[in-house]
Amino acid sequence: MYDILQLNDMLVPELLDIAEQLKIPNAKKLDKQELVYKILDKQAVMASAVKSSAADDKGKRKRVVKTTTANATEEADVVSGDDKPVRKELKKEAPKKKVIEKPAPAPIPVKKGRKKPEPEEEEEEATPILPVLMDDDHDEHNHHEDQEDDEMPPHDDEEEGDDEEEGGTIVSHQHQHHGHHERMSEPQPSADQQQKSYPHRRESAFNIEFDGVIMAEGVLEMMPDGYGFLRSSDYNYLSSPDDIYVSPSQIKLFGLKTGDTIFGAVRPPKEGEKYFALLKVETINGKQPEDVRDRVPFDYLTPLFPFEKLNLFTVPNQYSTRIMDLFTPIGKGQRGLIVAQPKTGKTVLLKEVANAIAANHPECYLMVVLVDERPEEVTDMERSVRAEVIASTFDEPAEKHVKVSTIALQKAKRLVECGHDVVILLDSITRLARAHNTVAPASGKVLSGGVEANAMQKPKQFFGAARKIENGGSLTILATALIDTGSKMDEVIFEEFKGTGNMELQLDRRLANRRVFPAIDLVASSTRRDDLLLERDVLQRMNLLRVYLTDMNTEEAMSELLKRMRGTKDNQEFLASMNG
């Protein structure tokens, strides 16, 4: 029998050998502490089984001894001629008979095949018992053994109490008293065993396996050492308590990359671990793992001009999206730039575009990336747009802006590799470029405005990732660029992105000052290769409309267009109302 201190000092292989001897199932899957508890529980169960079997054997033997002693008293009554003195002696010696029963286990080997002791021999042994009573040490030792080994069943007393003679009654009464004394004193020697086993049993009662019960989802971020973590969208894909550890073997098995959206079963951290661990991968980017393993990397996919138009029309009085549908149509895979001066309504315009895409194109995965924005605008965007909002406010360091935008772009690329259509609304690319310029290491080559020569590379990669994939998905990016802010750096950044987009929407501060919304400069706004997005009759009428508005200034053109649109319920009716 091992106690908990001995087991804790042993090594795990020694504990496994003991568990194998005790026939404990699934011992190799347990850690050291659970293994110690299992061994203690198994020992306790085996000890109780041995104890119950010994109790049955001793109960039977004590019945034999007590009946023989009862017969011996009867014979003693018959032999004696004078009954009264004998009864007095019996009453006086009644407490001694309690001691006679204690050494009764001496003839235990009845079960081993020895002959049953005869009543005459017991009578001879019972008469010279007086010297034995003087040996107190022997009596206490036997009494202690009796308490440890056995507790007498109460029904044995009833069977032995059937004797009508007074001597038999005295023996049964004394035995009942002795049995009660045994039951009262028995918990003392077994207290150590209960203290050892009870806490482990209580702990094992709540030792519920939670492996695979919890399902979780996150975006994978690879570490340089080969492992990775699933980042939670609740923390904008930054380090958080909800991170889930992904082992290098799982990453190699499924061919995972940074940005993969993984859904699967996880297990809680074990002793000494800090993170939840991924047990099983159910889906990767919404598809089965075997379908994703052999995908083509994003950089090797073939880009095309956008030819599937995104419908932005929602309600008749939403003129901003109706005008964009006609003058600057957006297709799947568009790389659009909203050039705006301060306070021209670019954030409201982004919000309306996002709600229109979410309502008309539920197959598109919509992401709103807010970099270096005000916290109240982030909250308003989260509550008013049915899309995933990934934000980093202006009170946070530039490193966080860069990390948030990078993980958002990687997630979008992985979705496109799996054939999904993704739309990213970025506000703003100017502030993103500023953050990259802050983080970029000093190279010694500085452009005008304090822009590092290599700082624009990462923002260009972000904006240039927008494309329509041949026989695949698409990544649409609609970003805002700030101009006329009084900063030379903003002018340099806008010049870097000016010719990279294939759609440009310009907002005019003069229209916003006159409270004319949407404050869109119709003549300066256009989409490259809009003939792939618009139907032929719509394209012909739009060419006539542009020729008609070219002779007007920005305010007159916008006022004339809004006046014509207010009487129509959609763009088709508006175009049909045009002459020619």
C-alpha positions in Angstrom: 0.0 0.0 0.0 1.4 3.4 -1.0 0.5 6.7 0.5 0.2 10.0 -1.4 3.7 11.2 -0.2 5.4 8.1 -1.6 3.5 8.3 -4.9 4.4 12.0 -5.3 8.1 11.2 -4.9 8.0 8.6 -7.6 8.6 9.2 -11.3 5.9 8.8 -14.0 7.3 5.5 -15.3 7.2 4.0 -11.8 3.6 5.2 -11.4 2.7 3.6 -14.7 4.1 0.3 -13.5 2.1 0.5 -10.3 -1.0 1.4 -12.4 -0.4 -1.5 -14.7 -0.2 -3.9 -11.7 -3.4 -2.4 -10.3 -5.0 -2.7 -13.8 -6.0 1.0 -14.0 -7.4 1.6 -17.6 -6.0 4.4 -19.8 -3.2 5.1 -17.4 -0.8 6.4 -20.1 -3.2 9.3 -21.0 -3.2 10.7 -17.4 -0.8 13.2 -16.0 1.2 12.5 -12.8 -1.3 14.0 -10.4 -4.3 12.2 -11.9 -2.3 9.0 -11.9 -1.5 9.4 -8.2 -5.2 9.9 -7.4 -6.3 6.9 -9.5 -3.8 4.6 -7.7 -5.0 5.8 -4.3 -8.6 5.2 -5.3 -7.8 1.8 -6.6 -6.0 0.9 -3.4 -8.9 2.1 -1.3 -11.3 0.0 -3.3 -9.2 -3.1 -3.1 -8.7 -2.6 0.7 -12.5 -2.3 1.2 -13.0 -5.5 -0.8 -10.5 -7.5 1.3 -12.0 -6.1 4.5 -15.5 -7.1 3.6 -14.4 -10.7 2.8 -12.5 -10.9 6.0 -15.5 -9.6 7.9 -17.7 -12.4 6.5 -15.2 -15.1 7.5 -14.7 -13.8 11.0 -18.4 -13.4 11.5 -18.9 -17.1 10.8 -16.0 -18.1 13.1 -17.3 -16.0 15.9 -20.6 -17.6 15.7 -19.0 -21.1 16.1 -17.0 -19.9 19.1 -19.9 -18.3 20.8 -22.2 -21.3 20.4 -19.5 -23.6 21.8 -19.0 -21.3 24.8 -22.8 -21.3 25.3 -22.7 -25.1 25.3 -19.8 -25.0 27.7 -21.8 -22.9 30.1 -24.8 -25.3 29.8 -22.5 -28.3 30.6 -21.1 -26.4 33.5 -24.6 -25.9 34.8 -25.4 -29.6 34.5 -22.2 -30.7 36.2 -22.5 -28.4 39.1 -24.9 -29.6 41.7 -25.8 -26.3 43.2 -27.4 -24.0 40.7 -27.5 -20.7 42.5 -23.8 -20.4 43.2 -23.0 -21.2 39.6 -25.4 -18.5 38.3 -23.8 -16.0 40.6 -20.4 -17.0 39.3 -21.6 -16.6 35.8 -22.9 -13.2 36.5 -19.7 -12.2 38.1 -17.6 -13.6 35.2 -19.8 -12.2 32.5 -17.5 -9.3 31.8 -14.7 -11.9 31.6 -16.5 -13.7 28.8 -16.3 -10.6 26.8 -12.6 -11.0 27.0 -12.9 -14.7 26.1 -14.5 -13.8 22.8 -11.7 -11.4 21.9 -9.0 -14.1 21.7 -11.5 -16.3 20.0 -9.9 -15.6 16.6 -7.1 -18.0 17.8 -8.9 -21.0 16.2 -9.2 -19.0 12.9 -7.6 -21.7 10.7 -11.0 -23.6 10.6 -11.2 -22.5 7.0 -7.8 -23.9 6.1 -8.9 -27.5 6.8 -8.2 -28.0 10.4 -10.7 -30.0 12.5 -13.3 -28.1 14.4 -12.4 -27.9 18.1 -14.5 -30.1 20.3 -16.6 -28.7 23.1 -14.7 -30.7 25.8 -11.4 -29.1 24.7 -12.9 -25.6 24.8 -14.3 -26.3 28.3 -10.8 -27.2 29.4 -9.5 -24.0 27.8 -12.2 -21.9 29.2 -11.7 -22.9 32.9 -8.0 -21.8 33.2 -8.6 -18.4 31.5 -8.1 -16.4 34.7 -4.3 -16.0 34.3 -4.9 -14.6 30.8 -7.1 -11.9 32.1 -4.1 -10.4 33.9 -2.2 -9.9 30.7 -3.4 -6.4 29.8 -1.1 -5.9 26.9 -2.2 -9.0 25.1 -5.9 -8.0 25.6 -5.4 -4.5 24.3 -3.5 -5.8 21.2 -6.2 -8.3 20.3 -8.9 -5.6 21.0 -7.1 -3.3 18.6 -6.8 -5.9 15.9 -10.5 -6.6 16.2 -11.3 -3.0 15.7 -9.1 -2.7 12.6 -10.2 -5.9 10.9 -13.8 -6.4 11.6 -17.2 -5.0 12.6 -19.6 -7.7 13.8 -22.9 -7.8 11.9 -25.8 -7.1 14.3 -28.0 -10.0 13.1 -25.5 -12.5 14.5 -26.4 -11.4 18.0 -30.1 -12.1 17.3 -29.3 -15.6 16.1 -27.2 -16.3 19.1 -29.7 -14.8 21.5 -32.2 -17.6 20.9 -31.0 -19.6 23.9 -33.5 -19.5 26.7 -31.0 -20.1 29.4 -29.9 -17.2 31.5 -26.2 -17.8 30.8 -26.8 -17.6 27.0 -28.8 -14.4 27.5 -25.9 -12.9 29.4 -23.4 -13.8 26.7 -25.6 -12.3 23.9 -26.2 -9.2 25.9 -22.5 -8.7 26.5 -21.7 -9.4 22.9 -24.3 -6.7 21.8 -22.6 -4.3 24.1 -19.2 -5.3 22.7 -20.5 -4.9 19.1 -21.8 -1.4 19.9 -18.4 -0.6 21.4 -16.7 -1.8 18.3 -18.9 0.2 16.0 -18.3 3.4 18.1 -14.5 3.0 18.2 -14.0 1.7 14.6 -13.7 5.1 12.8 -10.6 6.0 14.8 -8.2 3.6 13.1 -9.8 4.2 9.6 -9.6 8.0 9.9 -6.2 8.1 8.1 -7.4 6.1 5.2 -10.5 8.3 4.9 -8.3 11.4 5.0 -6.2 10.1 2.2 -9.0 8.9 -0.1 -11.8 11.4 0.5 -10.3 14.5 -1.0 -9.2 12.6 -4.1 -12.7 11.1 -4.5 -14.3 14.5 -4.1 -11.9 15.9 -6.8 -12.5 13.0 -9.1 -16.2 13.6 -8.9 -15.7 16.9 -10.7 -13.0 15.8 -13.0 -15.1 16.2 -16.1 -13.3 16.0 -19.5 -13.9 19.1 -21.5 -11.7 18.1 -24.4 -13.6 18.8 -27.6 -16.7 20.1 -25.9 -15.9 23.8 -26.7 -16.0 25.0 -30.4 -14.1 28.1 -31.2 -13.1 30.2 -34.2 -10.3 32.6 -34.8 -7.8 33.9 -37.4 -4.4 32.3 -37.4 -1.3 34.3 -36.7 2.0 32.5 -37.3 4.9 32.9 -35.0 8.6 32.7 -36.2 9.1 29.4 -34.3 6.6 27.5 -36.4 3.6 27.5 -34.1 0.7 29.9 -34.2 -2.3 31.3 -32.3 -5.9 31.8 -33.3 -6.7 35.5 -32.6 -10.2 36.6 -31.5 -12.2 39.2 -33.5 -13.4 40.6 -30.2 -9.9 42.0 -29.6 -9.3 43.1 -33.2 -7.0 40.1 -33.8 -4.5 41.2 -31.2 -3.0 39.2 -28.3 -5.8 38.4 -25.8 -6.8 35.8 -23.2 -9.0 34.1 -25.9 -6.0 33.1 -27.9 -5.9 29.4 -29.0 -2.6 27.6 -29.5 -2.0 25.8 -32.8 0.8 23.3 -32.9 3.4 23.2 -35.7 2.3 19.6 -36.7 -1.3 20.9 -37.3 0.0 23.8 -39.3 2.1 21.5 -41.6 -0.7 18.9 -41.8 -3.3 21.3 -43.1 -1.0 23.8 -44.9 -2.1 26.7 -42.8 -1.0 30.3 -43.3 -1.4 33.6 -41.5 -4.9 34.9 -41.9 -6.7 31.6 -42.2 -10.1 31.6 -40.4 -10.2 28.3 -38.5 -13.2 26.7 -36.8 -12.7 23.7 -34.6 -12.8 22.0 -31.2 -10.5 23.1 -28.4 -9.5 21.9 -25.0 -8.8 23.8 -21.8 -5.2 24.4 -20.7 -3.7 21.6 -18.6 -1.5 22.2 -15.6 1.4 24.4 -16.5 -0.2 25.5 -19.8 -1.4 29.1 -20.5 -3.6 28.9 -23.6 -6.4 26.8 -24.9 -5.2 24.3 -27.5 -6.8 23.4 -30.9 -7.8 19.7 -30.9 -9.6 19.3 -34.2 -10.0 21.4 -37.3 -13.6 21.4 -38.7 -13.4 24.1 -41.4 -10.8 26.4 -42.8 -12.1 29.6 -44.3 -15.6 28.1 -44.4 -14.4 25.0 -46.4 -13.3 21.5 -45.6 -9.6 21.1 -44.8 -9.0 18.7 -47.6 -10.3 21.3 -50.1 -8.0 24.0 -48.8 -4.8 22.0 -48.6 -3.9 22.3 -52.3 -5.0 26.0 -52.9 -3.0 28.4 -55.1 -1.3 31.2 -53.2 -2.8 34.7 -53.6 0.2 36.2 -55.4 0.0 33.5 -58.1 -3.7 34.0 -58.9 -4.6 35.8 -62.2 -6.1 39.3 -61.8 -8.7 40.6 -64.2 -10.7 43.8 -64.7 -13.9 43.8 -62.6 -16.9 42.7 -64.7 -19.5 41.8 -62.0 -21.2 44.9 -60.7 -22.1 45.5 -57.1 -25.7 46.9 -56.8 -25.7 49.8 -54.4 -29.4 50.8 -54.8 -31.5 50.4 -51.6 -34.2 53.0 -51.2 -35.2 55.8 -53.6 -34.2 58.7 -51.3 -30.6 57.3 -50.8 -29.1 59.5 -53.5 -25.4 58.9 -52.7 -25.5 55.2 -53.6 -27.8 55.9 -56.6 -25.3 58.4 -58.0 -22.4 56.1 -57.4 -24.2 53.3 -59.2 -24.4 55.6 -62.3 -21.2 57.7 -62.3 -18.7 55.5 -60.4 -20.0 51.9 -60.6 -18.2 49.4 -58.3 -17.5 45.8 -59.4 -16.2 42.8 -57.6 -12.5 43.3 -57.5 -12.6 47.1 -57.7 -9.8 49.2 -56.3 -11.5 52.4 -55.5 -10.2 55.6 -54.0 -12.5 58.2 -52.3 -10.6 61.5 -52.4 -12.0 63.8 -49.7 -11.2 67.0 -48.0 -12.0 67.2 -44.3 -15.6 67.4 -43.2 -17.1 66.4 -46.6 -19.0 63.4 -45.4 -16.7 60.5 -46.4 -17.4 58.4 -43.3 -21.2 58.7 -43.8 -20.7 57.8 -47.5 -18.7 54.7 -46.5 -21.4 53.7 -44.1 -24.1 53.9 -46.7 -22.0 51.9 -49.2 -21.4 49.2 -46.6 -25.1 48.9 -45.7 -26.0 48.7 -49.4 -23.5 45.9 -50.1 -24.6 44.0 -47.0 -28.3 44.3 -48.1 -27.9 43.4 -51.8 -24.9 41.1 -51.8 -25.0 38.7 -48.7 -22.5 36.4 -50.5 -19.8 39.1 -50.1 -17.8 39.1 -46.8 -17.7 42.7 -45.7 -14.9 44.1 -43.6 -14.6 47.7 -42.3 -11.0 48.6 -41.3 -10.7 51.8 -39.4 -7.2 53.1 -38.8 -6.3 56.0 -36.6 -10.0 57.0 -36.2 -11.9 58.6 -33.4 -13.3 56.1 -30.8 -16.9 57.4 -31.1 -16.8 56.8 -34.9 -15.7 53.2 -34.3 -18.7 52.6 -32.0 -21.1 54.3 -34.4 -19.8 52.1 -37.3 -20.1 48.9 -35.2 -23.7 49.7 -34.4 -24.9 51.0 -37.7 -23.2 48.6 -40.2 -23.8 44.9 -40.6 -20.2 44.0 -41.2 -17.1 43.0 -39.3 -15.4 46.2 -38.0 -11.7 46.0 -37.3 -10.5 49.2 -35.7 -7.5 50.9 -34.1 -8.2 54.3 -32.6 -5.9 57.3 -32.7 -4.9 57.0 -29.1 -3.1 53.7 -29.7 0.5 53.3 -31.0 1.3 53.1 -34.7 2.5 49.5 -34.3 -1.0 48.5 -33.4 -2.4 50.3 -36.5 0.1 48.4 -38.7 -0.7 45.0 -37.0 -4.5 45.4 -37.3 -4.4 46.3 -40.9 -1.9 43.5 -41.8 -4.0 40.8 -40.1 -7.1 42.1 -41.8 -5.4 42.0 -45.2 -4.1 38.5 -44.7 -7.5 37.2 -43.7 -9.0 38.7 -46.8 -6.3 37.1 -49.0 -6.9 33.7 -47.5 -10.7 34.0 -48.1 -10.1 35.0 -51.7 -7.8 32.0 -52.2 -10.7 29.8 -51.2 -13.0 31.4 -53.8 -14.9 33.9 -51.6 -15.8 37.5 -52.5 -14.4 40.0 -50.0 -15.0 43.7 -49.7 -12.8 45.9 -47.5 -13.8 49.5 -46.7 -10.6 51.3 -45.4 -10.7 54.6 -43.6 -8.2 56.0 -44.3 -5.3 54.9 -46.4 -3.5 58.2 -45.6 -3.4 57.5 -41.9 -2.3 53.9 -42.6 0.6 55.2 -44.6 1.4 57.6 -41.8 1.5 54.7 -39.3 3.8 52.7 -41.6 6.0 55.7 -42.0 6.3 55.9 -38.2 7.2 52.2 -37.8 9.5 52.0 -40.8 13.2 51.8 -39.9 15.3 54.8 -40.8 17.0 54.3 -44.1 18.6 57.7 -44.6 16.5 58.3 -47.7 13.7 60.7 -46.9 11.2 62.1 -49.4 9.6 65.6 -49.2 7.3 65.9 -46.3 9.3 63.6 -44.1 8.2 60.3 -45.8 10.7 57.5 -45.7 11.6 56.0 -49.0 10.5 52.5 -48.1 7.5 53.4 -45.9 5.0 53.4 -48.8 5.7 49.8 -49.8 3.4 48.2 -47.3 0.4 50.5 -47.9 0.8 50.0 -51.6 0.7 46.2 -51.0 -2.6 46.7 -49.0 -4.2 48.8 -51.7 -2.8 46.8 -54.6 -4.2 43.5 -53.3 -7.7 44.4 -54.7 -8.3 42.3 -57.8 -10.8 40.1 -59.6 -9.5 36.6 -59.7 -9.9 34.5 -62.9 -12.2 31.5 -62.1 -12.1 32.4 -58.4 -13.1 35.0 -55.8 -12.4 38.7 -55.7 -11.1 41.3 -53.3 -12.6 44.8 -53.5 -11.0 47.6 -51.6 -12.6 51.0 -51.2 -10.3 53.4 -49.4 -10.5 57.1 -48.5 -7.6 59.5 -49.1 -7.3 62.9 -47.4 -6.2 66.0 -49.3 -6.0 69.7 -48.5 -5.2 69.1 -44.9 -2.3 71.5 -44.8 0.2 68.6 -44.4 2.9 68.1 -46.9 3.1 64.5 -46.0 -0.6 63.9 -46.9 0.0 65.4 -50.3 3.0 63.1 -50.9 1.0 60.1 -49.8 -1.9 61.0 -52.1 0.5 61.4 -55.0 1.8 57.9 -54.4 -1.7 56.4 -54.6 -3.2 58.7 -57.2 -2.8 56.5 -60.3 -3.0 53.1 -58.6 -6.8 52.8 -58.3 -9.3 51.9 -61.1 -12.1 53.9 -59.6 -11.9 57.4 -58.1 -14.7 59.4 -56.4 -13.9 63.0 -55.5 -15.8 64.9 -52.8 -16.0 68.7 -52.9 -15.7 70.9 -49.8 -17.7 73.7 -51.5 -20.8 71.5 -51.8 -20.5 70.4 -48.2 -20.3 74.0 -47.1 -23.5 74.7 -49.0 -25.0 71.7 -47.2 -25.4 69.9 -50.5 -25.0 66.1 -49.9 -23.7 64.0 -51.2 -20.9 66.4 -52.0 -19.7 64.5 -55.1 -17.7 66.2 -57.9 -19.6 64.4 -60.7 -17.2 65.5 -63.5 -14.0 64.5 -61.7 -15.4 61.1 -60.6 -15.3 58.1 -62.8 -14.5 54.3 -63.1 -12.0 52.7 -65.5 -13.5 50.2 -67.9 -17.0 51.0 -66.8 -18.2 49.5 -70.0 -17.7 46.0 -68.4 -20.0 46.9 -65.5 -22.8 48.9 -67.2 -25.3 47.8 -69.8 -25.0 49.2 -73.3 -28.1 51.4 -73.1 -27.3 52.7 -69.6 -23.7 53.5 -70.8 -25.0 55.5 -73.8 -27.3 57.6 -71.6 -24.6 58.1 -69.1 -22.3 59.5 -71.8 -25.0 61.9 -72.8 -25.5 63.0 -69.2 -21.8 63.6 -68.7 -21.7 65.8 -71.8 -24.7 67.7 -70.5 -23.1 68.3 -67.0 -19.6 69.2 -68.3 -20.6 72.7 -69.1 -21.8 73.4 -65.5 -19.7 73.9 -62.4 -19.8 71.5 -59.5 -22.6 73.1 -57.6 -24.9 73.5 -60.6 -24.3 70.0 -61.8 -25.1 68.4 -58.5 -28.2 70.5 -58.0 -29.5 69.7 -61.4 -28.9 66.0 -60.9 -30.6 65.9 -57.5 -33.6 67.8 -58.9 -34.1 65.3 -61.7 -33.7 62.3 -59.4 -36.1 63.4 -56.7 -39.1 62.6 -58.9 -38.0 59.0 -59.8 -38.1 55.8 -57.7 -34.9 54.2 -59.2 -32.1 54.8 -61.7 -33.9 53.1 -64.6 -36.8 55.5 -64.4 -34.4 58.4 -64.1 -32.6 57.4 -67.3 -35.8 56.8 -69.1 -37.0 60.3 -68.3 -34.0 61.8 -70.1 -34.6 63.2 -73.6 -33.0 61.4 -76.5 
